[in-house]
């Protein structure tokens, strides 16, 4: 269906271009009283059509029509066809070559573009993998160590000691769960490379679900919420966007030092849903600002306050998810202090 | 004291099985275990458990097959243990008659809450509709089925027919996830392209009238992408 429409649009473009150039030629003929420019202008037309339309069909059509037009209107005998003269056949061949070569070139360009996007994805995945294998080791070591300690010294450890070790195991496994959820999100995008499975999600329900989950993870952190009163539904993969919001909120909790206020706001601007998460913490350090979404912020660059660092992974997952939705994501420091993260998605009209 | 509830756990991962068994035993349930779908069906017919916990990814067959087989003859509650990646499986399981699902990984608190809810909902009469004079209460929300009226505290909440029907339907199945498809079928009979949107708009109105705020919906829980669930007080 979409392909069909594209074909029609391309056809309209082709004919519009040719008619326009035909008119230009007529004017040139009248003003300059010369015909030497005419074939060149048609070659330009064929080139433009081949460049802008998909495949070879319209380029070749344009070249054949151009030959006919030149033959009919601008060569002797005027306003009559003379299709058997060698001149005509030769110019037709030239036009065809231009059309086919331009078509081939643009196709190649498009493939290269695709390859570049794929290798970008590949690079991101490699970054993630590196970050993950590094970050997984710490909690795994602690889980393995704690449980071994309990098993080997069960009788000599006090109940409090046992519980403390087990508590650490629980905390570390919870952290691992979040990490794995992030990784699953990335594979989910991968497995549906062609198009994301979007459903229309009610904004209020999304935010509700995010807040319920966030409250479980960080019970002591209040979030100020501001969303439109109207019924808004947004096409998205809800599990993934939920992950994005949770990652950004959690990122603030872990990395915005001295934060007292965390805000989650959604606005509808020109049919776009703008999600923003802002805090009044320490802001984003300029050293890492440029690479905050680029995969891995290495440990030396991240704040060394003993808090676990999954910033690189969490935020790069956000970026991957938002981009897969055809949206954009940014982070900056606020003038009044603290950081603001925002991302945009196409919203549906809030009619009915 | 009455005899213990019998719970059949069908799960092929021995570690997960062990931990579920331990938790259930510690909380005074009698636990039976099976590691394959076939074995599960055999165990079910010989022991007739009160509840089944079912992993969908079993080595011999899809757990969905178990639900299909059992639902032909029994209404025993089934709780599905599902991996996060597959909402479609979740929805299929629920639509086939599973009562609830827990997403892996889960904690013991959540596990026990779901077990209690499913057992309670399977009491004779529960889920079938309302008895004369019966009222539903959840915190300060009261549904008077006879008069088709809804109150919060002593204040009456004016709902439309459809809104009331949805709320009542969810309340009949308290604690159970109702998929969008199930609700639409029960309320409107047939589904079309706009049905989900219609349901979502009605739900938005219900939330507004009940005074629910995002992050603080104490009555109806959103199961994003799956459906809705009426909350339970001790969940």
Interface residues (C-beta under 8 A of the other chain):
Chain A: X173 X177 X181 X184 X187 X188 X199 X200 X201 X202 X204 X205 X206 X207 X208 X209 X210 X211 X212 X214 X215 X223 X225 X227 X231 X233 X238 X239 X242 X352
Chain B: X84 X85 X87 X105 X196 X197 X200 X201 X203 X204 X207 X213 X214 X215 X216 X217 X221 X222 X224 X225
